[in-house]
């Protein structure tokens, strides 16, 4: 396996991780504030990723926070 393939696989995994985090936030995580906070921290940490797709999914995921209700928005 070449280094380029390794980086590509890492990028795909990262993109999928951020997509899932954003979708979980959109589903309100069954009111589990600790889980929402962990997901938000994960998305915020990935906002500095070099991959544009990862950053875009982080912004979308954080946008889903507004549909989670006022308690989650005011973390």
N, C-alpha and C positions, 0 to 999 in steps of 0.2 A: 504494500500500500504506500503510495507516494504521499508526501507532505501536503500537496494540493488537495488530494482526495480527503485526507484527514480534516483539513480546514473546512472543506465543503460539507462533510458530514456533521461537523461541530456546528456549522451555521444552520443546517436544517434542523438539528435538535434544538438549538436555541430559538429558532423561529417557532417551532411547534410548542415549546415550553411557554413562550410569551403569549401565543394564541390561546392556549388552554387557560392560563392565568386570567387573561382578559375575559374569556367566556365564563369562568367561574365567578368572577366579580359580577358579571351581568346577571347571573342566576341568583344573586344575593347570598349565596353560601348558606342558605337556611338560617340566616340571622346570626351566624357564628362570627362575632366581631374579631376574635383573635385570628381566624383564618383570613378574613378580609384584610386585616392589617398586614399579615404576612405576604399576601398576594400583592398588595399595593407596594410594599417595600421591595419586593422582587421586581416589579415593573419599573419602579423609580430607579433601582440600581442598574437596570439594563438600558436606561435612556441614553447612556453615553457609549453604547455599543457602536462599533464601526459599520455595522450592516444597517443600511437604510430600512430594510424590511423589518428588522427587529425593532428599531426605533418607532416605526409607523405602528406596529402592533402594540407597542407599549402605550402610545398615545391613545389608540382605540380602546385598549383595555382600561386605561384610566378614565376614559370617557364613559365607559360602562358603569363606573362608580356612581354616576348621577342617577342611574336607574335602581340603585341598591337601597335608596331611601336616605332620609336626612341623617339618621344616626351614623351610617357609614361614611357619608360625605364629610361630616364634621369630626373625622378621626383626629 
